[in-house]
Amino acid sequence: MIVVKVGGSAGIDYGAVCADLAALWEEGRRFVLVHGGSGETNRVAEALGHPPRFVTSPSGYTSRFTDRETLEIFEMVYCGKVNKGLVERFQRLGVNAVGLSGLDGRIFEGRHKDSVRAVENGKVKVLRGDHTGTVERVNVGLVTLLLDAGYLPVLNPPAVSYGGVAINVDGDRAAAALAAALGAEALLLLSNVPGLLRAFPDEASLIRQIPADDVEGYLEFAQDRMKKKVLGAAEAVRGGVGRVVLGDARAERPVSAALAGAGTVVS
């Protein structure tokens, strides 16, 4: 079983991802798809007059500050338009997909952080009213139930806190937690670049291999969102996942290409 995470940035070919997964599904391969939707969320948030706010932690990680209104926009886009759009694509391709968020059945569960430390104008500030967290538990039973019944699970954030509150979680790290909990043979993290680049944005500088015992050593090459992908790769490998591939969702057969080793392979 393989976990595939596809991002939501510009340039990603969802049609190619779904068509490739559907063809592999027909061959008997089994997958769980986790998806993002950040680009569409930003567009909708701007249109609704509540533009996104991104903050950078003291350790250099960039994330979305998620107040309650932002969380509701996030749910509308991720759980609605993007998720159901992907499910519809699979249904047209003859794959019986089921779309769920991490809230449903507590698939993704973690602790609610209501404040975040951020660097603004060179100073560290504490921003309160945040609705974020990190996936600490996965409802493996529900996901396995769907797989055993012949359904392709299509999952997305948000997760749910232990107290039952919706929380925004990083999709790459959620996919890593899922892959580890399921004992997946591989985790594919697909985005709009060919993998980890030594000299971003030069795609010719692709790093093709990362040793499993030194993933964090390559964080220096990761820019913006790629930092979370590398961190997720490290967590997945530590959790027992056989290999992680940072692949390109713009390719014609992106899943097959990643399975064949195209991209940055952590193993």
TIBAGU-872424 format. One record per residue (C-alpha): x, y, z; residue in three letters; residue number from 0. Coordinates in steps of 0.2 Angstrom, whole numbers, plus 5000, padded with zeros to 4 digits. Example, Ala and Ser with C-alpha at 12.3 -4.5 7.8 and 13.67 -1.06 7.14 Angstrom:
// TIBAGU-872424
{rec {5062, 4978, 5039}, ALA, 0};
{rec {5068, 4995, 5036}, SER, 1};
// end
This chain:
// TIBAGU-872424
{rec {5000, 5000, 5000}, MET, 0};
{rec {5006, 5017, 4995}, ILE, 1};
{rec {5002, 5034, 5002}, VAL, 2};
{rec {5002, 5048, 4989}, VAL, 3};
{rec {5001, 5067, 4994}, LYS, 4};
{rec {4998, 5079, 4981}, VAL, 5};
{rec {5000, 5098, 4984}, GLY, 6};
{rec {4989, 5112, 4979}, GLY, 7};
{rec {5000, 5125, 4972}, SER, 8};
{rec {5000, 5132, 4954}, ALA, 9};
{rec {5005, 5120, 4940}, GLY, 10};
{rec {5000, 5104, 4947}, ILE, 11};
{rec {4991, 5093, 4935}, ASP, 12};
{rec {4977, 5084, 4945}, TYR, 13};
{rec {4970, 5076, 4930}, GLY, 14};
{rec {4987, 5067, 4927}, ALA, 15};
{rec {4988, 5062, 4945}, VAL, 16};
{rec {4970, 5055, 4945}, CYS, 17};
{rec {4972, 5046, 4928}, ALA, 18};
{rec {4989, 5038, 4933}, ASP, 19};
{rec {4982, 5032, 4950}, LEU, 20};
{rec {4966, 5025, 4942}, ALA, 21};
{rec {4977, 5015, 4930}, ALA, 22};
{rec {4987, 5008, 4944}, LEU, 23};
{rec {4972, 5005, 4954}, TRP, 24};
{rec {4965, 4994, 4940}, GLU, 25};
{rec {4981, 4984, 4940}, GLU, 26};
{rec {4978, 4980, 4958}, GLY, 27};
{rec {4989, 4993, 4967}, ARG, 28};
{rec {4981, 5001, 4982}, ARG, 29};
{rec {4983, 5019, 4987}, PHE, 30};
{rec {4977, 5032, 4999}, VAL, 31};
{rec {4978, 5050, 4992}, LEU, 32};
{rec {4980, 5065, 5003}, VAL, 33};
{rec {4978, 5082, 4995}, HIS, 34};
{rec {4981, 5100, 4998}, GLY, 35};
{rec {4973, 5115, 4991}, GLY, 36};
{rec {4983, 5130, 4997}, SER, 37};
{rec {4982, 5140, 4980}, GLY, 38};
{rec {4963, 5139, 4979}, GLU, 39};
{rec {4961, 5143, 4997}, THR, 40};
{rec {4972, 5159, 4995}, ASN, 41};
{rec {4961, 5164, 4980}, ARG, 42};
{rec {4945, 5161, 4989}, VAL, 43};
{rec {4951, 5170, 5004}, ALA, 44};
{rec {4956, 5185, 4994}, GLU, 45};
{rec {4939, 5185, 4985}, ALA, 46};
{rec {4930, 5184, 5002}, LEU, 47};
{rec {4940, 5199, 5009}, GLY, 48};
{rec {4950, 5189, 5022}, HIS, 49};
{rec {4967, 5187, 5013}, PRO, 50};
{rec {4979, 5174, 5019}, PRO, 51};
{rec {4992, 5178, 5032}, ARG, 52};
{rec {5008, 5168, 5032}, PHE, 53};
{rec {5020, 5168, 5047}, VAL, 54};
{rec {5038, 5162, 5049}, THR, 55};
{rec {5043, 5153, 5065}, SER, 56};
{rec {5060, 5157, 5074}, PRO, 57};
{rec {5066, 5141, 5066}, SER, 58};
{rec {5062, 5146, 5049}, GLY, 59};
{rec {5046, 5137, 5044}, TYR, 60};
{rec {5033, 5146, 5035}, THR, 61};
{rec {5014, 5142, 5039}, SER, 62};
{rec {4997, 5149, 5037}, ARG, 63};
{rec {4990, 5159, 5052}, PHE, 64};
{rec {4973, 5151, 5055}, THR, 65};
{rec {4961, 5161, 5064}, ASP, 66};
{rec {4943, 5154, 5065}, ARG, 67};
{rec {4937, 5163, 5049}, GLU, 68};
{rec {4952, 5157, 5039}, THR, 69};
{rec {4949, 5139, 5046}, LEU, 70};
{rec {4931, 5140, 5039}, GLU, 71};
{rec {4937, 5146, 5022}, ILE, 72};
{rec {4950, 5132, 5023}, PHE, 73};
{rec {4936, 5119, 5026}, GLU, 74};
{rec {4925, 5126, 5012}, MET, 75};
{rec {4939, 5124, 4999}, VAL, 76};
{rec {4948, 5108, 5005}, TYR, 77};
{rec {4933, 5098, 5011}, CYS, 78};
{rec {4922, 5105, 4997}, GLY, 79};
{rec {4928, 5111, 4981}, LYS, 80};
{rec {4945, 5102, 4980}, VAL, 81};
{rec {4940, 5086, 4988}, ASN, 82};
{rec {4924, 5083, 4979}, LYS, 83};
{rec {4932, 5088, 4963}, GLY, 84};
{rec {4945, 5074, 4965}, LEU, 85};
{rec {4932, 5062, 4970}, VAL, 86};
{rec {4922, 5066, 4954}, GLU, 87};
{rec {4937, 5064, 4943}, ARG, 88};
{rec {4940, 5046, 4950}, PHE, 89};
{rec {4922, 5042, 4948}, GLN, 90};
{rec {4923, 5046, 4930}, ARG, 91};
{rec {4938, 5035, 4929}, LEU, 92};
{rec {4929, 5021, 4936}, GLY, 93};
{rec {4937, 5021, 4953}, VAL, 94};
{rec {4925, 5021, 4968}, ASN, 95};
{rec {4933, 5035, 4978}, ALA, 96};
{rec {4927, 5041, 4995}, VAL, 97};
{rec {4932, 5059, 5001}, GLY, 98};
{rec {4935, 5063, 5019}, LEU, 99};
{rec {4943, 5076, 5030}, SER, 100};
{rec {4954, 5072, 5045}, GLY, 101};
{rec {4939, 5078, 5055}, LEU, 102};
{rec {4928, 5063, 5049}, ASP, 103};
{rec {4930, 5048, 5061}, GLY, 104};
{rec {4945, 5057, 5069}, ARG, 105};
{rec {4956, 5051, 5055}, ILE, 106};
{rec {4969, 5064, 5059}, PHE, 107};
{rec {4970, 5069, 5077}, GLU, 108};
{rec {4982, 5080, 5087}, GLY, 109};
{rec {4984, 5093, 5100}, ARG, 110};
{rec {4977, 5111, 5097}, HIS, 111};
{rec {4989, 5125, 5098}, LYS, 112};
{rec {4980, 5141, 5100}, ASP, 113};
{rec {4995, 5152, 5099}, SER, 114};
{rec {5010, 5153, 5088}, VAL, 115};
{rec {5028, 5161, 5089}, ARG, 116};
{rec {5032, 5171, 5074}, ALA, 117};
{rec {5046, 5183, 5068}, VAL, 118};
{rec {5039, 5200, 5062}, GLU, 119};
{rec {5051, 5214, 5059}, ASN, 120};
{rec {5065, 5205, 5067}, GLY, 121};
{rec {5056, 5202, 5083}, LYS, 122};
{rec {5048, 5186, 5090}, VAL, 123};
{rec {5030, 5188, 5094}, LYS, 124};
{rec {5016, 5177, 5101}, VAL, 125};
{rec {5001, 5177, 5090}, LEU, 126};
{rec {4985, 5170, 5099}, ARG, 127};
{rec {4969, 5164, 5091}, GLY, 128};
{rec {4977, 5151, 5080}, ASP, 129};
{rec {4969, 5134, 5075}, HIS, 130};
{rec {4983, 5123, 5071}, THR, 131};
{rec {4991, 5107, 5077}, GLY, 132};
{rec {5001, 5092, 5072}, THR, 133};
{rec {4994, 5075, 5068}, VAL, 134};
{rec {4999, 5063, 5083}, GLU, 135};
{rec {4986, 5049, 5080}, ARG, 136};
{rec {4978, 5041, 5065}, VAL, 137};
{rec {4962, 5031, 5064}, ASN, 138};
{rec {4970, 5017, 5055}, VAL, 139};
{rec {4955, 5006, 5057}, GLY, 140};
{rec {4943, 5018, 5047}, LEU, 141};
{rec {4956, 5020, 5033}, VAL, 142};
{rec {4959, 5001, 5032}, THR, 143};
{rec {4940, 4998, 5032}, LEU, 144};
{rec {4938, 5008, 5016}, LEU, 145};
{rec {4953, 5000, 5008}, LEU, 146};
{rec {4947, 4982, 5012}, ASP, 147};
{rec {4930, 4987, 5005}, ALA, 148};
{rec {4937, 4992, 4988}, GLY, 149};
{rec {4937, 5011, 4990}, TYR, 150};
{rec {4950, 5023, 4987}, LEU, 151};
{rec {4951, 5035, 5002}, PRO, 152};
{rec {4954, 5054, 4997}, VAL, 153};
{rec {4959, 5063, 5012}, LEU, 154};
{rec {4963, 5081, 5017}, ASN, 155};
{rec {4966, 5092, 5032}, PRO, 156};
{rec {4959, 5099, 5044}, PRO, 157};
{rec {4962, 5087, 5058}, ALA, 158};
{rec {4953, 5086, 5075}, VAL, 159};
{rec {4960, 5091, 5092}, SER, 160};
{rec {4958, 5079, 5107}, TYR, 161};
{rec {4944, 5091, 5113}, GLY, 162};
{rec {4934, 5090, 5096}, GLY, 163};
{rec {4940, 5106, 5088}, VAL, 164};
{rec {4945, 5107, 5070}, ALA, 165};
{rec {4963, 5111, 5068}, ILE, 166};
{rec {4973, 5115, 5052}, ASN, 167};
{rec {4988, 5103, 5050}, VAL, 168};
{rec {5002, 5102, 5038}, ASP, 169};
{rec {4997, 5090, 5024}, GLY, 170};
{rec {5014, 5083, 5020}, ASP, 171};
{rec {5017, 5079, 5039}, ARG, 172};
{rec {4999, 5072, 5040}, ALA, 173};
{rec {5003, 5061, 5025}, ALA, 174};
{rec {5019, 5055, 5033}, ALA, 175};
{rec {5010, 5051, 5050}, ALA, 176};
{rec {4997, 5041, 5039}, LEU, 177};
{rec {5010, 5032, 5030}, ALA, 178};
{rec {5019, 5027, 5046}, ALA, 179};
{rec {5003, 5021, 5054}, ALA, 180};
{rec {4998, 5011, 5039}, LEU, 181};
{rec {5015, 5003, 5037}, GLY, 182};
{rec {5015, 5009, 5019}, ALA, 183};
{rec {5029, 5003, 5008}, GLU, 184};
{rec {5031, 5021, 5001}, ALA, 185};
{rec {5026, 5039, 5003}, LEU, 186};
{rec {5025, 5050, 4987}, LEU, 187};
{rec {5025, 5069, 4991}, LEU, 188};
{rec {5021, 5077, 4974}, LEU, 189};
{rec {5022, 5095, 4971}, SER, 190};
{rec {5026, 5108, 4957}, ASN, 191};
{rec {5045, 5105, 4957}, VAL, 192};
{rec {5054, 5089, 4952}, PRO, 193};
{rec {5060, 5087, 4970}, GLY, 194};
{rec {5073, 5095, 4982}, LEU, 195};
{rec {5084, 5107, 4973}, LEU, 196};
{rec {5101, 5111, 4978}, ARG, 197};
{rec {5100, 5128, 4970}, ALA, 198};
{rec {5082, 5133, 4969}, PHE, 199};
{rec {5074, 5137, 4957}, PRO, 200};
{rec {5086, 5128, 4945}, ASP, 201};
{rec {5078, 5112, 4942}, GLU, 202};
{rec {5094, 5105, 4935}, ALA, 203};
{rec {5101, 5105, 4953}, SER, 204};
{rec {5089, 5091, 4958}, LEU, 205};
{rec {5096, 5081, 4973}, ILE, 206};
{rec {5092, 5063, 4968}, ARG, 207};
{rec {5096, 5053, 4984}, GLN, 208};
{rec {5095, 5057, 5002}, ILE, 209};
{rec {5102, 5045, 5015}, PRO, 210};
{rec {5088, 5040, 5028}, ALA, 211};
{rec {5099, 5044, 5042}, ASP, 212};
{rec {5103, 5062, 5037}, ASP, 213};
{rec {5087, 5069, 5030}, VAL, 214};
{rec {5088, 5084, 5042}, GLU, 215};
{rec {5105, 5088, 5035}, GLY, 216};
{rec {5097, 5093, 5018}, TYR, 217};
{rec {5085, 5105, 5026}, LEU, 218};
{rec {5097, 5119, 5021}, GLU, 219};
{rec {5092, 5117, 5003}, PHE, 220};
{rec {5074, 5117, 5006}, ALA, 221};
{rec {5064, 5133, 5002}, GLN, 222};
{rec {5047, 5138, 5009}, ASP, 223};
{rec {5035, 5124, 5008}, ARG, 224};
{rec {5049, 5111, 5004}, MET, 225};
{rec {5055, 5112, 5022}, LYS, 226};
{rec {5039, 5104, 5028}, LYS, 227};
{rec {5041, 5090, 5014}, LYS, 228};
{rec {5058, 5086, 5019}, VAL, 229};
{rec {5053, 5086, 5038}, LEU, 230};
{rec {5038, 5075, 5033}, GLY, 231};
{rec {5050, 5063, 5024}, ALA, 232};
{rec {5061, 5062, 5039}, ALA, 233};
{rec {5046, 5058, 5050}, GLU, 234};
{rec {5040, 5045, 5038}, ALA, 235};
{rec {5057, 5036, 5037}, VAL, 236};
{rec {5059, 5036, 5056}, ARG, 237};
{rec {5041, 5029, 5057}, GLY, 238};
{rec {5046, 5014, 5047}, GLY, 239};
{rec {5040, 5019, 5029}, VAL, 240};
{rec {5052, 5010, 5016}, GLY, 241};
{rec {5055, 5025, 5005}, ARG, 242};
{rec {5049, 5043, 5002}, VAL, 243};
{rec {5050, 5051, 4985}, VAL, 244};
{rec {5048, 5070, 4983}, LEU, 245};
{rec {5041, 5070, 4965}, GLY, 246};
{rec {5034, 5081, 4951}, ASP, 247};
{rec {5015, 5082, 4950}, ALA, 248};
{rec {5017, 5091, 4933}, ARG, 249};
{rec {5023, 5075, 4924}, ALA, 250};
{rec {5012, 5065, 4912}, GLU, 251};
{rec {5012, 5050, 4924}, ARG, 252};
{rec {5017, 5058, 4940}, PRO, 253};
{rec {5014, 5043, 4952}, VAL, 254};
{rec {5022, 5030, 4940}, SER, 255};
{rec {5037, 5041, 4938}, ALA, 256};
{rec {5039, 5044, 4957}, ALA, 257};
{rec {5037, 5025, 4960}, LEU, 258};
{rec {5051, 5022, 4947}, ALA, 259};
{rec {5062, 5034, 4957}, GLY, 260};
{rec {5060, 5051, 4947}, ALA, 261};
{rec {5063, 5065, 4960}, GLY, 262};
{rec {5072, 5065, 4976}, THR, 263};
{rec {5072, 5048, 4984}, VAL, 264};
{rec {5074, 5045, 5003}, VAL, 265};
{rec {5077, 5027, 5007}, SER, 266};
// end
